[in-house]
Amino acid sequence: MFWSKKGDRKVIAPQANPSIPAVAGDAALDATGAIVRILGKHAFDLDHLSARTISEQCEQWARHILIAAPYPGAEPSDIEHSSEAARNWQGLRDFITQLRRREHAFVTSNFKDMRQVLGDFIDTLGKVIVENEDDQAKIADRLNYLRNVIESNASLDSIKREAMQVVGAIGRIVEVRQQTQRSLLDNLTNRLKSMREELSAARQEMELDSLTRLYNRSAFDQQLQRTFDLHRLSGQPASLLIADLDHFKNINDSFGHPVGDIILRKFADCCVQTFPRRSDFVARYGGEEFAIILQETALESAKLLAERLLQAVRALRIAHDGQSLGITASIGIAELNAKDDPPGWLRRADQLLYRAKDGGRDRVSV
């Protein structure tokens, strides 16, 4: 729910001045050109498209926006009939859209390949038993070399090639041994954990929600499956929280979407401050719904943290047009159990969220 000191839910924002000074238009062009150049500066090689080519195209687009220079691929007739003030905004939008799609496809494909290679590596190593020092030394050398390749910031292709060589070497031992050596599995688990932390930095920007800077829905789905797999392996508890802002549609209808965006960012800050552990995973699930995955956290501890979050939300105040707006939230919590699969776990948490809303909102349901 929300309220205001004036006690009036209907607030009409003053009409914006339709006349925009020329200096504002110049500033917009400068900012747009600077953003395009930043994209070019931080470009990276894609399939069949080099970082240098992307950077050059971004520079051409930036000059087109700033000084009406020809844009990439412009026909001579386009240049002859264009004016100094003409800008191909649709072309720029199409270029940026296609670039981001290609980057997303490239990163997704490479990380999928890496996960597949590492998955094969785990499956093979889980079947190995080393019965003599010579075999143990060979495997240790391969693993040490793989670690050095990873730590040297080598390309994904180099890491995949070396990982496949390790899989091949261990596979030859599997044919003879047929048993598992637990100590090697423990060593591998530690190395894989380190790799995931290093790779997550490169993947993070592709998985962030643009408004709240929390993880997005796609990243949440992956983390949900990953947490489920780790739970099956380790048996450690895990809890899932689904939080929803109460009466958020009324906020947007009464005060406008910009105010709603401010409230979403403020709520996101509360979530990050309430769940600060590196293993805590906070995501914007969609609209005004947020999801938090807590590893190594049982239901009672998760409930205490959820109550702390509600207290922080109740204390929030958003200033708008001389008013002080407040919000509340409802939370459903489900602890992962042996009968769950990822969709079922999510479904239980969502059902508990609706139970909290049916029970009067501004509360936790477990």
BELVEN-V197542 format. One line per field, one symbol per residue. ss: DSSP state (@ for helix, = for strand, . for the rest). psi: psi as a letter, one per 30 degrees, with the letter a starting at -180 (. if undefined). A space follows every 50 residues. Layout:
ss->???
psi->???
This chain:
ss->.....................@@@@@@@@@@@@@@@@@@@@....=..=. @@@@@@@@@@@@@@@@@........@@@@@........@@@@@@@@@@@@ @@@@@@@@@@@@@@@@@@@@@@@@@.......@@@@@@@@@@@@@@@@@@ @....@@@@@@@@@@@@@@@@@@@@@@....@@@@@@@@@@@@@@@@@@@ @@@@@@@=......=.@@@@@@@@@@@@@@@@@@...========..@@@ @@@@@.@@@@@@@@@@@@@@@@@@......======..=======...@@ @@@@@@@@@@@@@@...===..===...=======......@@@@@@@@@ @@@@@@@@.....==.
psi->llllffgjfjkjkkkkjfkklefeeeeeeeeeeeeeeeeeegllklkgjl eeeeeeeeeeeeeeeegglklkgkleeeeegllefkkieeeeeeeeeeee eeeeeeeeeeeeeeeeeeeeeeeeefgkkkfleeeeeeeeeeeeeeeeee fghlleeeeeeeeeeeeeeeeeeefeeglkjeeeeeeeeeeeeeeeeefe eefeefgkkfefglkaeeeeeeeeeeeeeeeeefgklkkkkjkkkkheee eeeefleeeeeeeeeeeeeeeeeeiflffkjkljekbgkkkkkjlhjlee eeeeeeeeeeeeeefkkjkjhgljkllllkkkkkkklfflleeeeeeeee eeefeeefgflhlkk.
